[in-house]
Amino acid sequence: MATTCAASIAVAASSLKRDDARTQRATRFALSSRAPAPARLSSSTTPVARIQKGRLQVMARQPDPCLIPRVPMFEGDVDVMGYLKTNRIIFVGAPITDKLCVQIVADLLAMEAAAPGEEIKIYLNSPESIPYHIVAIIDVIKQLKCPVSTVGFGMVGGVSALLLAAGTKGRRFAMPNSRILIHQPMGGAQGSAVEVGIQAKELSRTMRVVCKLYNEYTGQDEDFLREEIDRDNFMSPAQAVEFGLIDAVI
């Protein structure tokens, strides 16, 4: 009887060992087939470090290796143009289009609201622009309480030269090797004879507006101005000072 009980106990123990071995193998299989947990930043990583890491990953995926220069500030990095605007400097390096005109006007109004009475500087390198856009910017400049300094560099041509002359008297400058070009407003018309006549009439009106503004900023007689801008008239900075477009050469 005792022998039979011992044999039963041995069989039961052997069965339990086999079940335990199967359970362990199943557990190891389940753990090995589970997807690895995503990598996580350590708790010591600061939010700024996480942002920097994400920025570098995004930049690495971009095909263009060129990077926009950035300037370190207390509030964070800013691009060069943004840094200049915080110092009340506006750069114009292209013909003034609809979008650029609106941007310049917005910058002027924002800078005056931020610090009324402090000088605003406009650096111009604009070979040609549309008269309507230039006149719109000049209208805003006339309403500002801040003095506006204009600096020409590179090429300032066409009605863009009118914006150069629209700065506050005594604060209109040009770089030594810049070129300034003045000429009458350009236009083009097509369609019926009546439509061409309407466009010609509008172009003549624009010519009178431009001459009137040149007269206001240079002090030259309007009849003399009409002759001077009838054809392309290139000037050196020294000639522009003599003409009255600017006040001095930097």
TIMARSE-568112 format. One record per residue (C-alpha): chain; residue number from 1; x, y, z; residue in three letters. Coordinates in Angstrom, 3 decimals. Example, Ala and Ser with C-alpha at 12.3 -4.5 7.8 and 13.67 -1.06 7.14 Angstrom:
BEGIN
<chain = A	n = 1	xx = 12.300	yy = -4.500	zz = 7.800	res = ALA>
<chain = A	n = 2	xx = 13.670	yy = -1.060	zz = 7.140	res = SER>
This chain:
BEGIN
<chain = A	n = 1	xx = 0.000	yy = 0.000	zz = 0.000	res = MET>
<chain = A	n = 2	xx = 2.796	yy = 2.414	zz = 0.943	res = ALA>
<chain = A	n = 3	xx = 4.636	yy = 1.538	zz = -2.248	res = THR>
<chain = A	n = 4	xx = 1.553	yy = 2.370	zz = -4.383	res = THR>
<chain = A	n = 5	xx = 1.115	yy = 5.801	zz = -2.704	res = CYS>
<chain = A	n = 6	xx = 4.783	yy = 6.709	zz = -3.245	res = ALA>
<chain = A	n = 7	xx = 4.543	yy = 5.803	zz = -6.930	res = ALA>
<chain = A	n = 8	xx = 1.434	yy = 8.000	zz = -7.341	res = SER>
<chain = A	n = 9	xx = 3.153	yy = 10.948	zz = -5.685	res = ILE>
<chain = A	n = 10	xx = 6.189	yy = 10.562	zz = -7.983	res = ALA>
<chain = A	n = 11	xx = 3.986	yy = 10.519	zz = -11.113	res = VAL>
<chain = A	n = 12	xx = 2.128	yy = 13.659	zz = -9.965	res = ALA>
<chain = A	n = 13	xx = 5.382	yy = 15.511	zz = -9.259	res = ALA>
<chain = A	n = 14	xx = 6.771	yy = 14.584	zz = -12.688	res = SER>
<chain = A	n = 15	xx = 3.572	yy = 15.878	zz = -14.347	res = SER>
<chain = A	n = 16	xx = 3.816	yy = 19.194	zz = -12.481	res = LEU>
<chain = A	n = 17	xx = 7.430	yy = 19.656	zz = -13.606	res = LYS>
<chain = A	n = 18	xx = 6.464	yy = 19.058	zz = -17.245	res = ARG>
<chain = A	n = 19	xx = 3.618	yy = 21.600	zz = -16.968	res = ASP>
<chain = A	n = 20	xx = 5.962	yy = 24.155	zz = -15.378	res = ASP>
<chain = A	n = 21	xx = 8.515	yy = 23.668	zz = -18.172	res = ALA>
<chain = A	n = 22	xx = 5.823	yy = 24.193	zz = -20.832	res = ARG>
<chain = A	n = 23	xx = 4.665	yy = 27.375	zz = -19.079	res = THR>
<chain = A	n = 24	xx = 8.205	yy = 28.776	zz = -18.991	res = GLN>
<chain = A	n = 25	xx = 8.767	yy = 28.009	zz = -22.704	res = ARG>
<chain = A	n = 26	xx = 5.457	yy = 29.682	zz = -23.623	res = ALA>
<chain = A	n = 27	xx = 6.369	yy = 32.761	zz = -21.567	res = THR>
<chain = A	n = 28	xx = 9.811	yy = 33.067	zz = -23.221	res = ARG>
<chain = A	n = 29	xx = 8.247	yy = 32.762	zz = -26.690	res = PHE>
<chain = A	n = 30	xx = 5.671	yy = 35.448	zz = -25.927	res = ALA>
<chain = A	n = 31	xx = 8.366	yy = 37.837	zz = -24.671	res = LEU>
<chain = A	n = 32	xx = 10.636	yy = 37.261	zz = -27.680	res = SER>
<chain = A	n = 33	xx = 7.831	yy = 37.859	zz = -30.215	res = SER>
<chain = A	n = 34	xx = 6.676	yy = 41.120	zz = -28.586	res = ARG>
<chain = A	n = 35	xx = 7.581	yy = 44.357	zz = -30.527	res = ALA>
<chain = A	n = 36	xx = 10.394	yy = 46.354	zz = -28.888	res = PRO>
<chain = A	n = 37	xx = 9.281	yy = 49.397	zz = -26.899	res = ALA>
<chain = A	n = 38	xx = 9.900	yy = 52.756	zz = -28.659	res = PRO>
<chain = A	n = 39	xx = 12.975	yy = 54.657	zz = -27.571	res = ALA>
<chain = A	n = 40	xx = 12.170	yy = 57.367	zz = -25.063	res = ARG>
<chain = A	n = 41	xx = 14.131	yy = 60.406	zz = -24.056	res = LEU>
<chain = A	n = 42	xx = 15.457	yy = 60.269	zz = -20.542	res = SER>
<chain = A	n = 43	xx = 13.644	yy = 62.230	zz = -17.881	res = SER>
<chain = A	n = 44	xx = 16.683	yy = 64.490	zz = -17.576	res = SER>
<chain = A	n = 45	xx = 16.289	yy = 65.731	zz = -21.179	res = THR>
<chain = A	n = 46	xx = 14.947	yy = 69.279	zz = -21.194	res = THR>
<chain = A	n = 47	xx = 12.036	yy = 70.450	zz = -23.468	res = PRO>
<chain = A	n = 48	xx = 14.492	yy = 72.610	zz = -25.414	res = VAL>
<chain = A	n = 49	xx = 16.674	yy = 69.547	zz = -26.091	res = ALA>
<chain = A	n = 50	xx = 13.621	yy = 67.639	zz = -27.340	res = ARG>
<chain = A	n = 51	xx = 12.739	yy = 70.536	zz = -29.683	res = ILE>
<chain = A	n = 52	xx = 16.330	yy = 70.781	zz = -30.913	res = GLN>
<chain = A	n = 53	xx = 16.429	yy = 67.039	zz = -31.566	res = LYS>
<chain = A	n = 54	xx = 13.172	yy = 67.181	zz = -33.514	res = GLY>
<chain = A	n = 55	xx = 14.415	yy = 70.193	zz = -35.525	res = ARG>
<chain = A	n = 56	xx = 17.628	yy = 68.388	zz = -36.454	res = LEU>
<chain = A	n = 57	xx = 15.683	yy = 65.302	zz = -37.535	res = GLN>
<chain = A	n = 58	xx = 13.410	yy = 67.418	zz = -39.771	res = VAL>
<chain = A	n = 59	xx = 16.393	yy = 69.273	zz = -41.252	res = MET>
<chain = A	n = 60	xx = 18.147	yy = 65.960	zz = -41.939	res = ALA>
<chain = A	n = 61	xx = 15.197	yy = 64.776	zz = -44.021	res = ARG>
<chain = A	n = 62	xx = 15.244	yy = 67.873	zz = -46.245	res = GLN>
<chain = A	n = 63	xx = 17.144	yy = 67.454	zz = -49.536	res = PRO>
<chain = A	n = 64	xx = 18.482	yy = 71.012	zz = -49.594	res = ASP>
<chain = A	n = 65	xx = 21.561	yy = 71.326	zz = -47.362	res = PRO>
<chain = A	n = 66	xx = 21.326	yy = 75.128	zz = -47.278	res = CYS>
<chain = A	n = 67	xx = 20.293	yy = 76.471	zz = -43.884	res = LEU>
<chain = A	n = 68	xx = 18.814	yy = 79.855	zz = -43.008	res = ILE>
<chain = A	n = 69	xx = 21.265	yy = 81.792	zz = -40.809	res = PRO>
<chain = A	n = 70	xx = 19.896	yy = 82.227	zz = -37.314	res = ARG>
<chain = A	n = 71	xx = 20.833	yy = 84.676	zz = -34.579	res = VAL>
<chain = A	n = 72	xx = 20.721	yy = 83.599	zz = -30.894	res = PRO>
<chain = A	n = 73	xx = 18.385	yy = 85.732	zz = -28.788	res = MET>
<chain = A	n = 74	xx = 17.237	yy = 85.541	zz = -25.188	res = PHE>
<chain = A	n = 75	xx = 13.755	yy = 84.521	zz = -26.334	res = GLU>
<chain = A	n = 76	xx = 15.120	yy = 81.942	zz = -28.827	res = GLY>
<chain = A	n = 77	xx = 16.797	yy = 81.869	zz = -32.220	res = ASP>
<chain = A	n = 78	xx = 15.475	yy = 84.168	zz = -34.968	res = VAL>
<chain = A	n = 79	xx = 16.378	yy = 84.428	zz = -38.642	res = ASP>
<chain = A	n = 80	xx = 18.506	yy = 87.316	zz = -39.892	res = VAL>
<chain = A	n = 81	xx = 15.628	yy = 89.325	zz = -41.390	res = MET>
<chain = A	n = 82	xx = 13.619	yy = 88.970	zz = -38.193	res = GLY>
<chain = A	n = 83	xx = 16.613	yy = 90.124	zz = -36.167	res = TYR>
<chain = A	n = 84	xx = 16.993	yy = 93.215	zz = -38.387	res = LEU>
<chain = A	n = 85	xx = 13.307	yy = 94.056	zz = -38.006	res = LYS>
<chain = A	n = 86	xx = 13.646	yy = 93.935	zz = -34.226	res = THR>
<chain = A	n = 87	xx = 16.274	yy = 96.656	zz = -34.732	res = ASN>
<chain = A	n = 88	xx = 13.864	yy = 98.678	zz = -36.945	res = ARG>
<chain = A	n = 89	xx = 15.614	yy = 97.884	zz = -40.241	res = ILE>
<chain = A	n = 90	xx = 13.696	yy = 96.908	zz = -43.391	res = ILE>
<chain = A	n = 91	xx = 15.558	yy = 95.327	zz = -46.311	res = PHE>
<chain = A	n = 92	xx = 14.115	yy = 95.579	zz = -49.833	res = VAL>
<chain = A	n = 93	xx = 16.091	yy = 93.468	zz = -52.289	res = GLY>
<chain = A	n = 94	xx = 13.651	yy = 92.968	zz = -55.165	res = ALA>
<chain = A	n = 95	xx = 11.134	yy = 94.834	zz = -57.325	res = PRO>
<chain = A	n = 96	xx = 8.254	yy = 95.866	zz = -55.084	res = ILE>
<chain = A	n = 97	xx = 5.303	yy = 93.614	zz = -55.873	res = THR>
<chain = A	n = 98	xx = 1.825	yy = 93.488	zz = -54.314	res = ASP>
<chain = A	n = 99	xx = 2.954	yy = 91.100	zz = -51.562	res = LYS>
<chain = A	n = 100	xx = 6.162	yy = 92.994	zz = -50.795	res = LEU>
<chain = A	n = 101	xx = 4.288	yy = 96.315	zz = -50.721	res = CYS>
<chain = A	n = 102	xx = 1.846	yy = 94.983	zz = -48.116	res = VAL>
<chain = A	n = 103	xx = 4.735	yy = 93.533	zz = -46.078	res = GLN>
<chain = A	n = 104	xx = 6.624	yy = 96.848	zz = -46.055	res = ILE>
<chain = A	n = 105	xx = 3.517	yy = 98.778	zz = -45.018	res = VAL>
<chain = A	n = 106	xx = 2.809	yy = 96.273	zz = -42.236	res = ALA>
<chain = A	n = 107	xx = 6.415	yy = 96.509	zz = -41.009	res = ASP>
<chain = A	n = 108	xx = 6.292	yy = 100.312	zz = -40.962	res = LEU>
<chain = A	n = 109	xx = 3.038	yy = 100.418	zz = -38.994	res = LEU>
<chain = A	n = 110	xx = 4.194	yy = 97.739	zz = -36.538	res = ALA>
<chain = A	n = 111	xx = 7.511	yy = 99.501	zz = -35.900	res = MET>
<chain = A	n = 112	xx = 5.806	yy = 102.816	zz = -35.239	res = GLU>
<chain = A	n = 113	xx = 3.356	yy = 101.184	zz = -32.853	res = ALA>
<chain = A	n = 114	xx = 6.227	yy = 99.463	zz = -31.016	res = ALA>
<chain = A	n = 115	xx = 8.312	yy = 102.621	zz = -30.530	res = ALA>
<chain = A	n = 116	xx = 6.757	yy = 105.884	zz = -31.724	res = PRO>
<chain = A	n = 117	xx = 9.319	yy = 108.512	zz = -32.610	res = GLY>
<chain = A	n = 118	xx = 12.296	yy = 106.168	zz = -33.113	res = GLU>
<chain = A	n = 119	xx = 13.999	yy = 106.039	zz = -36.506	res = GLU>
<chain = A	n = 120	xx = 13.142	yy = 103.371	zz = -39.085	res = ILE>
<chain = A	n = 121	xx = 15.741	yy = 102.462	zz = -41.716	res = LYS>
<chain = A	n = 122	xx = 14.895	yy = 101.159	zz = -45.197	res = ILE>
<chain = A	n = 123	xx = 17.714	yy = 99.626	zz = -47.249	res = TYR>
<chain = A	n = 124	xx = 16.861	yy = 99.618	zz = -50.974	res = LEU>
<chain = A	n = 125	xx = 18.270	yy = 97.453	zz = -53.744	res = ASN>
<chain = A	n = 126	xx = 15.313	yy = 97.477	zz = -56.110	res = SER>
<chain = A	n = 127	xx = 15.841	yy = 97.759	zz = -59.882	res = PRO>
<chain = A	n = 128	xx = 12.218	yy = 98.456	zz = -60.785	res = GLU>
<chain = A	n = 129	xx = 8.763	yy = 98.586	zz = -59.207	res = SER>
<chain = A	n = 130	xx = 5.158	yy = 99.379	zz = -59.997	res = ILE>
<chain = A	n = 131	xx = 4.229	yy = 103.055	zz = -59.411	res = PRO>
<chain = A	n = 132	xx = 1.015	yy = 102.207	zz = -57.513	res = TYR>
<chain = A	n = 133	xx = 2.974	yy = 100.212	zz = -54.921	res = HIS>
<chain = A	n = 134	xx = 5.601	yy = 102.909	zz = -54.430	res = ILE>
<chain = A	n = 135	xx = 2.958	yy = 105.610	zz = -53.998	res = VAL>
<chain = A	n = 136	xx = 1.117	yy = 103.407	zz = -51.471	res = ALA>
<chain = A	n = 137	xx = 4.270	yy = 103.058	zz = -49.346	res = ILE>
<chain = A	n = 138	xx = 4.984	yy = 106.799	zz = -49.617	res = ILE>
<chain = A	n = 139	xx = 1.447	yy = 107.591	zz = -48.436	res = ASP>
<chain = A	n = 140	xx = 2.052	yy = 105.492	zz = -45.316	res = VAL>
<chain = A	n = 141	xx = 5.474	yy = 107.061	zz = -44.692	res = ILE>
<chain = A	n = 142	xx = 3.872	yy = 110.524	zz = -44.748	res = LYS>
<chain = A	n = 143	xx = 1.501	yy = 109.472	zz = -41.962	res = GLN>
<chain = A	n = 144	xx = 4.222	yy = 108.120	zz = -39.683	res = LEU>
<chain = A	n = 145	xx = 5.497	yy = 110.099	zz = -36.725	res = LYS>
<chain = A	n = 146	xx = 8.801	yy = 108.209	zz = -36.882	res = CYS>
<chain = A	n = 147	xx = 11.642	yy = 109.582	zz = -39.002	res = PRO>
<chain = A	n = 148	xx = 12.385	yy = 107.256	zz = -41.918	res = VAL>
<chain = A	n = 149	xx = 15.948	yy = 106.888	zz = -43.175	res = SER>
<chain = A	n = 150	xx = 16.507	yy = 105.448	zz = -46.661	res = THR>
<chain = A	n = 151	xx = 19.768	yy = 103.892	zz = -47.849	res = VAL>
<chain = A	n = 152	xx = 20.329	yy = 102.896	zz = -51.477	res = GLY>
<chain = A	n = 153	xx = 22.791	yy = 100.157	zz = -52.375	res = PHE>
<chain = A	n = 154	xx = 23.348	yy = 98.082	zz = -55.481	res = GLY>
<chain = A	n = 155	xx = 20.797	yy = 99.314	zz = -58.027	res = MET>
<chain = A	n = 156	xx = 17.854	yy = 101.581	zz = -57.293	res = VAL>
<chain = A	n = 157	xx = 15.932	yy = 102.137	zz = -60.508	res = GLY>
<chain = A	n = 158	xx = 12.670	yy = 103.459	zz = -61.902	res = GLY>
<chain = A	n = 159	xx = 10.047	yy = 104.531	zz = -59.403	res = VAL>
<chain = A	n = 160	xx = 12.017	yy = 102.742	zz = -56.668	res = SER>
<chain = A	n = 161	xx = 14.259	yy = 105.829	zz = -56.768	res = ALA>
<chain = A	n = 162	xx = 11.196	yy = 107.807	zz = -55.723	res = LEU>
<chain = A	n = 163	xx = 10.988	yy = 105.743	zz = -52.531	res = LEU>
<chain = A	n = 164	xx = 14.672	yy = 106.449	zz = -51.913	res = LEU>
<chain = A	n = 165	xx = 13.937	yy = 110.177	zz = -52.166	res = ALA>
<chain = A	n = 166	xx = 10.868	yy = 109.885	zz = -49.907	res = ALA>
<chain = A	n = 167	xx = 12.910	yy = 109.463	zz = -46.725	res = GLY>
<chain = A	n = 168	xx = 13.116	yy = 112.153	zz = -44.087	res = THR>
<chain = A	n = 169	xx = 15.207	yy = 115.107	zz = -45.240	res = LYS>
<chain = A	n = 170	xx = 18.767	yy = 114.753	zz = -44.008	res = GLY>
<chain = A	n = 171	xx = 18.410	yy = 110.959	zz = -43.668	res = ARG>
<chain = A	n = 172	xx = 18.526	yy = 109.885	zz = -47.330	res = ARG>
<chain = A	n = 173	xx = 21.762	yy = 108.110	zz = -48.257	res = PHE>
<chain = A	n = 174	xx = 23.410	yy = 105.884	zz = -50.858	res = ALA>
<chain = A	n = 175	xx = 26.401	yy = 103.558	zz = -50.839	res = MET>
<chain = A	n = 176	xx = 29.475	yy = 104.804	zz = -52.780	res = PRO>
<chain = A	n = 177	xx = 29.209	yy = 102.262	zz = -55.621	res = ASN>
<chain = A	n = 178	xx = 25.443	yy = 102.189	zz = -55.974	res = SER>
<chain = A	n = 179	xx = 23.656	yy = 103.306	zz = -59.151	res = ARG>
<chain = A	n = 180	xx = 20.432	yy = 105.274	zz = -59.285	res = ILE>
<chain = A	n = 181	xx = 18.187	yy = 105.300	zz = -62.352	res = LEU>
<chain = A	n = 182	xx = 15.212	yy = 107.544	zz = -62.940	res = ILE>
<chain = A	n = 183	xx = 12.837	yy = 107.383	zz = -65.896	res = HIS>
<chain = A	n = 184	xx = 9.194	yy = 107.915	zz = -66.680	res = GLN>
<chain = A	n = 185	xx = 6.618	yy = 105.284	zz = -65.630	res = PRO>
<chain = A	n = 186	xx = 6.436	yy = 102.376	zz = -68.042	res = MET>
<chain = A	n = 187	xx = 3.234	yy = 100.836	zz = -69.335	res = GLY>
<chain = A	n = 188	xx = 1.720	yy = 98.616	zz = -71.986	res = GLY>
<chain = A	n = 189	xx = -1.747	yy = 98.469	zz = -73.483	res = ALA>
<chain = A	n = 190	xx = -3.670	yy = 96.147	zz = -75.764	res = GLN>
<chain = A	n = 191	xx = -7.221	yy = 95.732	zz = -76.884	res = GLY>
<chain = A	n = 192	xx = -9.538	yy = 98.072	zz = -78.731	res = SER>
<chain = A	n = 193	xx = -8.626	yy = 101.653	zz = -79.596	res = ALA>
<chain = A	n = 194	xx = -10.877	yy = 102.898	zz = -76.797	res = VAL>
<chain = A	n = 195	xx = -9.188	yy = 100.648	zz = -74.209	res = GLU>
<chain = A	n = 196	xx = -5.730	yy = 101.704	zz = -75.370	res = VAL>
<chain = A	n = 197	xx = -6.819	yy = 105.339	zz = -75.013	res = GLY>
<chain = A	n = 198	xx = -7.998	yy = 104.684	zz = -71.441	res = ILE>
<chain = A	n = 199	xx = -4.660	yy = 103.086	zz = -70.529	res = GLN>
<chain = A	n = 200	xx = -2.739	yy = 105.970	zz = -72.126	res = ALA>
<chain = A	n = 201	xx = -4.783	yy = 108.460	zz = -70.110	res = LYS>
<chain = A	n = 202	xx = -4.045	yy = 106.586	zz = -66.871	res = GLU>
<chain = A	n = 203	xx = -0.337	yy = 106.402	zz = -67.717	res = LEU>
<chain = A	n = 204	xx = -0.312	yy = 110.170	zz = -68.296	res = SER>
<chain = A	n = 205	xx = -1.938	yy = 110.686	zz = -64.880	res = ARG>
<chain = A	n = 206	xx = 0.697	yy = 108.460	zz = -63.251	res = THR>
<chain = A	n = 207	xx = 3.405	yy = 110.541	zz = -64.936	res = MET>
<chain = A	n = 208	xx = 1.987	yy = 113.708	zz = -63.379	res = ARG>
<chain = A	n = 209	xx = 1.853	yy = 112.097	zz = -59.919	res = VAL>
<chain = A	n = 210	xx = 5.470	yy = 110.931	zz = -60.184	res = VAL>
<chain = A	n = 211	xx = 6.671	yy = 114.355	zz = -61.339	res = CYS>
<chain = A	n = 212	xx = 4.788	yy = 116.051	zz = -58.513	res = LYS>
<chain = A	n = 213	xx = 6.426	yy = 113.770	zz = -55.925	res = LEU>
<chain = A	n = 214	xx = 9.894	yy = 114.267	zz = -57.434	res = TYR>
<chain = A	n = 215	xx = 9.258	yy = 118.003	zz = -57.267	res = ASN>
<chain = A	n = 216	xx = 8.304	yy = 117.704	zz = -53.582	res = GLU>
<chain = A	n = 217	xx = 11.400	yy = 115.677	zz = -52.641	res = TYR>
<chain = A	n = 218	xx = 14.058	yy = 117.282	zz = -54.860	res = THR>
<chain = A	n = 219	xx = 12.821	yy = 120.857	zz = -55.235	res = GLY>
<chain = A	n = 220	xx = 13.355	yy = 120.672	zz = -59.010	res = GLN>
<chain = A	n = 221	xx = 10.933	yy = 122.325	zz = -61.424	res = ASP>
<chain = A	n = 222	xx = 8.320	yy = 119.928	zz = -62.863	res = GLU>
<chain = A	n = 223	xx = 9.085	yy = 120.880	zz = -66.482	res = ASP>
<chain = A	n = 224	xx = 12.766	yy = 120.181	zz = -65.817	res = PHE>
<chain = A	n = 225	xx = 11.862	yy = 116.861	zz = -64.192	res = LEU>
<chain = A	n = 226	xx = 9.788	yy = 115.805	zz = -67.196	res = ARG>
<chain = A	n = 227	xx = 12.839	yy = 116.289	zz = -69.404	res = GLU>
<chain = A	n = 228	xx = 15.127	yy = 114.446	zz = -66.984	res = GLU>
<chain = A	n = 229	xx = 12.928	yy = 111.354	zz = -66.672	res = ILE>
<chain = A	n = 230	xx = 11.834	yy = 111.271	zz = -70.317	res = ASP>
<chain = A	n = 231	xx = 14.595	yy = 108.706	zz = -70.997	res = ARG>
<chain = A	n = 232	xx = 16.751	yy = 106.466	zz = -68.800	res = ASP>
<chain = A	n = 233	xx = 18.849	yy = 108.744	zz = -66.595	res = ASN>
<chain = A	n = 234	xx = 21.611	yy = 106.938	zz = -64.688	res = PHE>
<chain = A	n = 235	xx = 23.236	yy = 108.726	zz = -61.745	res = MET>
<chain = A	n = 236	xx = 26.133	yy = 108.160	zz = -59.405	res = SER>
<chain = A	n = 237	xx = 25.521	yy = 108.839	zz = -55.703	res = PRO>
<chain = A	n = 238	xx = 27.319	yy = 112.198	zz = -56.026	res = ALA>
<chain = A	n = 239	xx = 25.064	yy = 113.174	zz = -58.968	res = GLN>
<chain = A	n = 240	xx = 22.007	yy = 112.052	zz = -56.993	res = ALA>
<chain = A	n = 241	xx = 23.056	yy = 114.383	zz = -54.163	res = VAL>
<chain = A	n = 242	xx = 23.362	yy = 117.254	zz = -56.627	res = GLU>
<chain = A	n = 243	xx = 19.989	yy = 116.369	zz = -58.140	res = PHE>
<chain = A	n = 244	xx = 18.339	yy = 116.335	zz = -54.697	res = GLY>
<chain = A	n = 245	xx = 17.364	yy = 112.670	zz = -54.576	res = LEU>
<chain = A	n = 246	xx = 19.570	yy = 111.942	zz = -51.562	res = ILE>
<chain = A	n = 247	xx = 21.374	yy = 113.999	zz = -48.937	res = ASP>
<chain = A	n = 248	xx = 24.757	yy = 112.297	zz = -48.612	res = ALA>
<chain = A	n = 249	xx = 26.945	yy = 109.362	zz = -49.660	res = VAL>
<chain = A	n = 250	xx = 27.844	yy = 106.899	zz = -46.914	res = ILE>
